[in-house]
Amino acid sequence: MRESQLEHQQPQQQHLLSAPTPAVCPPIGCALAPHLPNLEQCDQPVVACDLASAQRCLADWCSRFPGVHASTSAQTLGSWPLTHVLALSGRVSFRAYSKSDLNAAVSAGVPGHAILLANPCKTRGLARHARRLGVGVTVFDSEPELARLAAAWPDVELLLLLAASPRCHRLGARPEEAPRLLAAARRHGLRVAGVAVWFGDDNECEGDDGGEVNSDVDAEWAAAASTACGTLALARRLGHANADVVDLGCLSTGALAGRALPAFANAVGIGNGDCQPRLLCDLTPALLAESVVMATRVLAKAAAEQPGCGGYSYRLSGPGLGGQLCGLFSRECEGGGCSGSRDGVPSRLADCGGDPLNLVLPELSVGDWLLWRGLRACPTAARLMHCLFTGELMETKPAACLEEEPLPTA
């Protein structure tokens, strides 16, 4: 679409902070996309996306946290079909950090008003590009950023990014700087719609083994919520009358979101007053943990004496990633799923219900494909997801049930 057309459309669009949330998602016709291409010719792991699982995850999220607006990362999803499906749902906003993120989201069908430019260090060129696409919300944490926005994007609505907790993202203004920055935004004629408190990657809050979140984290979240609530009240006193948004960034799956969101809700008084903030939270890890499917091929199978291997040792496609998955899931699937297929386009995903992998693998033969779902079973899920989308394989030790020497193929 030409830039002049985009500029013409912009005044008619609503941004994500005012867009209504529909009660239901539209139906999804495709259960697995993109189809896994040329499986018989591929000896490396292939990534696909179970769109039906993504829809169920989104519905579950909206049911568990009805007062929280869901967002996801355009940088992570890119132009995947998942991006298009989430855009059609009307229930998710998208976080972009760069021009390429913006373009990928728009090309996948995301309207500009559903995008948050979550970059507090923008150039004027990036700001102008976002404005042309109809983006209406961004973050800031400094006065130079305000000056650039006043010149290039004067009609944008802002979220003040705060470093309100030791666990917060490395970016953000200190809470004591908030009065000065809010006043500066007012002088520049810019509107502040709320605050952002980002806690960074979930691995910074969880143990390396995916264990429980430390008990003192609850107090930190509550303190950060109190800071955010106080900053909202200050913003309203300084002339930003409609400031009522708190963006929590990425809180991952159940453990973090299930504890952080109630802490924020209690601290800011959700359900206990007239002026209640609207919470915005990134559910990208939750979506990917439910919907990403990894396909690995059985390259070799041989009799084995090791316990827990079902009488066989297997070598899977992808010496690093395949072996790691085999090692993880051989202990217990933890809700993951797998099925075998010799077809070019696998048509189903079969849950193994937490059964040990050795109850599933013996039925497979060389040439079969394993479809793995439920990456939440991996203790380093966020790191694994990074590998999936960057094409990098993790450096892993061979699984205990795999022989170091090549296995026979018959």
C-alpha positions as CSV (number, residue, x, y, z in Angstrom):
1,M,0.0,0.0,0.0
2,R,1.3,3.4,-0.9
3,E,2.3,5.8,1.9
4,S,-0.3,8.4,0.8
5,Q,-3.0,5.9,1.2
6,L,-1.8,4.9,4.6
7,E,-1.7,8.5,5.7
8,H,-5.3,9.0,4.4
9,Q,-6.5,6.0,6.4
10,Q,-4.8,6.8,9.7
11,P,-7.4,9.3,11.2
12,Q,-10.1,6.7,10.8
13,Q,-8.3,4.0,12.8
14,Q,-8.5,3.3,16.5
15,H,-5.4,2.5,18.4
16,L,-5.1,-0.6,20.6
17,L,-5.8,1.2,23.9
18,S,-9.4,2.1,22.8
19,A,-10.2,-0.8,20.5
20,P,-13.1,-3.0,21.9
21,T,-12.4,-6.7,22.7
22,P,-14.8,-9.1,21.0
23,A,-16.4,-11.8,23.1
24,V,-15.4,-14.7,20.9
25,C,-12.6,-15.7,18.4
26,P,-13.5,-16.4,14.8
27,P,-13.2,-20.0,13.8
28,I,-9.9,-21.3,12.5
29,G,-10.1,-23.5,9.5
30,C,-6.6,-24.8,9.4
31,A,-5.3,-26.9,12.3
32,L,-1.6,-27.2,11.3
33,A,0.2,-24.6,9.3
34,P,2.4,-24.1,7.5
35,H,2.4,-27.7,6.2
36,L,5.7,-29.4,6.7
37,P,7.4,-29.3,3.3
38,N,9.2,-32.2,1.6
39,L,9.6,-34.3,4.7
40,E,11.1,-37.3,2.9
41,Q,13.9,-35.0,1.6
42,C,14.6,-33.3,4.9
43,D,17.1,-34.5,7.5
44,Q,16.8,-31.5,9.8
45,P,14.1,-30.6,12.3
46,V,11.2,-28.6,10.8
47,V,9.0,-26.1,12.7
48,A,5.3,-25.7,12.2
49,C,2.5,-24.1,14.1
50,D,-0.7,-25.7,15.5
51,L,-3.1,-22.9,15.0
52,A,-6.0,-24.6,16.8
53,S,-3.8,-24.9,19.9
54,A,-2.9,-21.3,19.7
55,Q,-6.6,-20.4,19.6
56,R,-7.3,-22.6,22.6
57,C,-4.4,-21.0,24.5
58,L,-5.7,-17.5,23.7
59,A,-9.2,-18.4,24.9
60,D,-7.8,-19.9,28.1
61,W,-5.8,-16.8,28.7
62,C,-8.8,-14.5,28.3
63,S,-10.8,-16.8,30.6
64,R,-8.2,-16.8,33.3
65,F,-7.3,-13.1,33.1
66,P,-10.5,-11.4,31.9
67,G,-9.2,-7.9,32.9
68,V,-5.9,-8.2,31.0
69,H,-5.5,-7.3,27.4
70,A,-3.3,-9.8,25.6
71,S,-0.4,-8.8,23.4
72,T,2.3,-10.7,21.5
73,S,5.6,-10.0,19.9
74,A,5.6,-9.2,16.2
75,Q,9.4,-9.6,16.3
76,T,9.1,-13.3,17.4
77,L,6.2,-14.3,15.2
78,G,7.1,-12.3,12.1
79,S,4.8,-13.1,9.2
80,W,3.9,-16.6,10.4
81,P,0.3,-17.7,9.8
82,L,-0.1,-17.5,13.5
83,T,0.3,-13.7,13.3
84,H,-2.6,-13.5,10.8
85,V,-4.8,-15.7,12.9
86,L,-4.2,-13.6,16.0
87,A,-4.9,-10.5,14.0
88,L,-8.2,-11.9,12.8
89,S,-9.2,-12.7,16.4
90,G,-9.3,-9.0,17.3
91,R,-8.3,-10.0,20.9
92,V,-4.5,-9.5,20.6
93,S,-2.3,-6.4,20.1
94,F,1.2,-6.7,18.7
95,R,4.5,-5.4,20.0
96,A,7.0,-4.2,17.4
97,Y,10.5,-2.9,18.0
98,S,11.8,-2.0,14.5
99,K,10.8,-1.0,11.0
100,S,11.1,-4.7,9.9
101,D,8.8,-5.8,12.8
102,L,6.2,-3.2,11.7
103,N,6.3,-4.3,8.1
104,A,6.1,-8.0,8.9
105,A,3.1,-7.4,11.2
106,V,1.3,-5.3,8.6
107,S,2.1,-7.7,5.8
108,A,0.5,-10.5,7.9
109,G,-2.7,-8.6,8.2
110,V,-2.2,-6.7,11.5
111,P,-3.9,-3.3,11.4
112,G,-1.7,-0.4,12.6
113,H,-4.1,0.5,15.4
114,A,-3.3,-3.0,17.0
115,I,0.4,-2.4,17.2
116,L,2.4,-1.0,20.1
117,L,5.9,0.3,19.1
118,A,7.7,-1.0,22.2
119,N,11.0,0.8,21.5
120,P,11.9,3.7,23.8
121,C,14.9,4.8,21.6
122,K,13.3,5.5,18.2
123,T,14.7,7.5,15.4
124,R,12.5,10.2,13.8
125,G,12.4,8.0,10.7
126,L,11.0,5.0,12.6
127,A,8.5,7.3,14.3
128,R,7.3,8.7,11.0
129,H,7.1,5.2,9.5
130,A,5.0,3.9,12.4
131,R,2.7,7.0,12.1
132,R,2.2,6.3,8.4
133,L,1.1,2.7,9.2
134,G,-1.5,3.9,11.7
135,V,0.3,2.9,14.9
136,G,-1.0,5.0,17.8
137,V,0.9,4.0,20.9
138,T,4.6,3.8,21.9
139,V,6.8,4.0,25.0
140,F,9.4,6.6,26.2
141,D,11.8,6.9,29.0
142,S,13.8,10.2,28.4
143,E,13.4,13.8,27.4
144,P,15.3,13.5,24.1
145,E,12.8,10.8,23.1
146,L,10.0,13.2,23.8
147,A,11.5,15.9,21.6
148,R,11.8,13.4,18.7
149,L,8.2,12.3,19.1
150,A,6.9,15.9,19.3
151,A,8.6,16.6,16.0
152,A,7.8,13.4,14.1
153,W,4.7,11.9,15.8
154,P,2.8,14.5,17.7
155,D,-0.5,12.7,17.8
156,V,0.9,9.5,19.4
157,E,-0.2,8.3,22.9
158,L,2.6,7.4,25.2
159,L,3.4,4.9,27.9
160,L,6.1,5.9,30.4
161,L,8.6,3.0,30.7
162,L,9.7,2.6,34.3
163,A,12.4,0.5,35.9
164,A,10.3,0.0,38.9
165,S,11.9,-3.2,40.2
166,P,15.3,-4.8,40.3
167,R,13.9,-7.5,37.9
168,C,12.7,-4.9,35.4
169,H,14.1,-4.7,31.9
170,R,17.4,-2.9,31.5
171,L,15.5,0.0,29.8
172,G,13.3,2.5,31.6
173,A,13.4,5.6,33.7
174,R,13.8,5.6,37.4
175,P,10.6,6.2,39.3
176,E,12.0,9.4,40.8
177,E,12.3,10.7,37.2
178,A,8.6,10.3,36.5
179,P,7.5,13.8,37.6
180,R,10.0,15.5,35.4
181,L,9.2,13.3,32.3
182,L,5.5,13.6,32.7
183,A,5.8,17.4,32.9
184,A,8.0,17.4,29.9
185,A,5.5,15.4,27.9
186,R,2.9,18.0,28.8
187,R,5.1,20.9,27.7
188,H,5.6,19.1,24.3
189,G,1.8,18.7,23.9
190,L,2.1,14.9,24.1
191,R,-0.5,12.7,25.8
192,V,0.6,10.0,28.3
193,A,-1.9,7.1,28.4
194,G,-0.2,5.1,31.1
195,V,3.0,3.4,32.3
196,A,5.0,0.3,31.3
197,V,6.8,-2.0,33.8
198,W,8.7,-4.7,32.0
199,F,10.2,-7.6,33.9
200,G,12.3,-9.0,31.0
201,D,12.8,-12.6,30.0
202,D,11.1,-15.2,32.3
203,N,14.4,-17.0,32.8
204,E,15.5,-14.0,34.9
205,C,12.7,-14.8,37.3
206,E,12.6,-18.6,37.2
207,G,15.3,-21.0,38.1
208,D,17.4,-22.6,35.4
209,D,15.5,-25.8,36.0
210,G,12.1,-24.1,35.4
211,G,11.3,-24.4,39.1
212,E,9.2,-22.2,41.4
213,V,9.6,-18.5,41.4
214,N,11.3,-17.1,44.4
215,S,8.9,-16.0,47.2
216,D,10.4,-12.5,47.4
217,V,9.4,-11.9,43.8
218,D,5.7,-11.5,44.9
219,A,6.8,-8.6,47.1
220,E,8.8,-7.0,44.2
221,W,5.8,-7.3,41.9
222,A,3.5,-5.7,44.5
223,A,6.0,-2.9,45.0
224,A,6.3,-2.3,41.2
225,A,2.5,-2.3,41.0
226,S,2.3,0.3,43.7
227,T,4.9,2.4,41.8
228,A,2.9,2.1,38.6
229,C,-0.3,3.0,40.3
230,G,1.3,6.0,42.0
231,T,2.7,7.2,38.7
232,L,-0.7,6.9,37.0
233,A,-2.2,9.1,39.8
234,L,0.7,11.6,39.3
235,A,0.1,11.7,35.5
236,R,-3.5,12.6,36.0
237,R,-2.6,15.4,38.4
238,L,-0.1,16.7,35.9
239,G,-2.8,17.0,33.1
240,H,-2.8,13.5,31.5
241,A,-6.4,12.9,32.5
242,N,-6.9,9.6,30.7
243,A,-3.8,7.8,32.0
244,D,-5.0,4.4,33.0
245,V,-2.9,1.7,31.3
246,V,-0.2,-0.5,33.0
247,D,1.8,-2.6,30.5
248,L,3.5,-5.5,32.2
249,G,5.5,-6.7,29.3
250,C,6.2,-10.5,29.1
251,L,5.2,-12.6,32.1
252,S,5.5,-16.0,30.3
253,T,3.1,-18.8,31.2
254,G,1.2,-19.8,34.3
255,A,3.8,-19.5,37.0
256,L,4.7,-15.9,36.4
257,A,1.4,-14.6,35.1
258,G,-0.6,-16.5,37.7
259,R,1.3,-14.8,40.5
260,A,2.2,-11.4,39.1
261,L,-1.2,-10.5,37.7
262,P,-3.0,-11.0,41.0
263,A,-0.3,-9.0,42.8
264,F,-0.8,-6.1,40.4
265,A,-4.6,-6.4,40.6
266,N,-4.5,-6.2,44.4
267,A,-2.0,-3.4,44.5
268,V,-3.7,-1.2,42.0
269,G,-7.2,-1.9,43.4
270,I,-8.8,-3.6,40.4
271,G,-12.4,-4.3,41.3
272,N,-12.3,-1.9,44.2
273,G,-12.7,1.6,42.8
274,D,-13.9,3.8,40.0
275,C,-10.5,4.6,38.4
276,Q,-9.1,1.2,37.6
277,P,-6.1,0.7,35.3
278,R,-6.2,-1.5,32.3
279,L,-3.5,-4.2,32.3
280,L,-1.6,-5.1,29.1
281,C,0.5,-8.3,29.1
282,D,2.6,-10.2,26.5
283,L,1.6,-13.8,26.2
284,T,4.1,-14.8,23.4
285,P,5.8,-17.6,25.4
286,A,2.5,-19.1,26.4
287,L,1.3,-19.1,22.8
288,L,4.5,-20.7,21.5
289,A,4.6,-23.2,24.3
290,E,1.2,-24.4,23.2
291,S,1.3,-24.1,19.5
292,V,4.9,-24.6,18.2
293,V,5.4,-28.1,16.7
294,M,8.8,-29.5,16.1
295,A,9.1,-32.4,13.5
296,T,12.1,-34.7,13.9
297,R,12.8,-37.7,11.7
298,V,13.9,-41.1,12.9
299,L,17.2,-41.6,11.1
300,A,18.3,-44.8,12.8
301,K,17.0,-47.4,15.2
302,A,18.9,-50.2,17.0
303,A,18.4,-52.6,19.9
304,A,19.6,-51.2,23.2
305,E,20.1,-52.5,26.7
306,Q,19.7,-49.2,28.5
307,P,16.6,-48.9,30.7
308,G,14.0,-46.4,29.7
309,C,14.6,-46.7,26.0
310,G,11.9,-49.2,25.2
311,G,14.5,-51.7,24.1
312,Y,15.8,-49.4,21.3
313,S,18.1,-46.5,20.8
314,Y,17.1,-43.8,18.3
315,R,19.0,-41.2,16.4
316,L,16.7,-38.3,15.4
317,S,17.3,-35.7,12.7
318,G,19.2,-32.7,14.0
319,P,22.2,-34.0,16.1
320,G,21.8,-31.3,18.7
321,L,18.1,-30.4,18.9
322,G,16.8,-33.9,18.1
323,G,18.9,-35.5,20.7
324,Q,18.0,-33.0,23.3
325,L,14.3,-33.5,22.7
326,C,14.7,-37.2,22.9
327,G,16.5,-36.9,26.2
328,L,13.9,-34.5,27.7
329,F,10.8,-36.4,26.6
330,S,12.2,-39.8,27.4
331,R,11.7,-39.0,31.1
332,E,8.2,-37.7,30.8
333,C,6.2,-35.8,28.1
334,E,4.6,-33.5,30.6
335,G,1.7,-32.8,28.4
336,G,3.6,-32.8,25.1
337,G,2.4,-34.8,22.2
338,C,3.9,-36.9,19.4
339,S,2.9,-39.0,16.5
340,G,4.6,-40.8,13.7
341,S,4.0,-40.1,10.0
342,R,5.6,-41.1,6.8
343,D,3.4,-38.8,4.8
344,G,4.7,-35.5,3.4
345,V,2.0,-33.6,5.3
346,P,1.3,-35.0,8.8
347,S,-2.4,-34.6,9.5
348,R,-2.7,-35.2,13.2
349,L,-1.1,-34.6,16.6
350,A,-1.5,-37.5,19.1
351,D,-1.2,-36.7,22.8
352,C,0.8,-39.2,24.8
353,G,-0.8,-38.0,28.0
354,G,2.4,-37.8,30.1
355,D,3.3,-41.5,29.4
356,P,7.1,-42.1,29.2
357,L,8.4,-41.8,25.7
358,N,9.5,-45.5,25.7
359,L,5.8,-46.4,25.4
360,V,5.5,-44.5,22.2
361,L,8.8,-44.9,20.3
362,P,9.0,-48.7,19.9
363,E,6.2,-48.5,17.3
364,L,8.2,-46.2,15.1
365,S,10.5,-47.2,12.3
366,V,13.3,-45.5,10.4
367,G,11.8,-42.8,8.2
368,D,9.0,-42.0,10.5
369,W,8.5,-38.4,11.8
370,L,7.9,-37.4,15.4
371,L,5.8,-34.3,15.9
372,W,6.6,-32.7,19.3
373,R,4.1,-30.3,20.9
374,G,4.3,-28.6,24.3
375,L,7.7,-26.9,24.5
376,R,6.8,-25.9,28.1
377,A,8.2,-29.3,29.1
378,C,11.6,-28.0,28.3
379,P,13.2,-26.2,31.3
380,T,14.9,-23.7,29.0
381,A,11.8,-23.2,26.8
382,A,12.6,-19.5,26.1
383,R,16.1,-20.4,24.9
384,L,14.8,-23.2,22.8
385,M,12.2,-20.9,21.2
386,H,15.0,-18.5,20.3
387,C,16.8,-21.4,18.6
388,L,13.7,-22.3,16.6
389,F,13.3,-18.8,15.2
390,T,16.9,-18.0,14.6
391,G,17.9,-21.3,13.1
392,E,20.6,-21.8,15.7
393,L,20.9,-25.2,17.4
394,M,21.7,-25.4,21.1
395,E,24.9,-27.0,22.1
396,T,23.7,-30.1,24.0
397,K,25.3,-33.2,25.3
398,P,24.0,-36.4,23.6
399,A,21.0,-37.9,25.4
400,A,21.9,-40.9,27.6
401,C,19.9,-43.3,25.5
402,L,21.8,-42.4,22.3
403,E,24.9,-44.2,21.2
404,E,27.8,-41.9,20.3
405,E,28.7,-44.1,17.2
406,P,26.4,-44.0,14.2
407,L,23.5,-46.5,14.6
408,P,22.7,-49.0,11.9
409,T,19.9,-47.9,9.6
410,A,18.2,-51.3,9.4
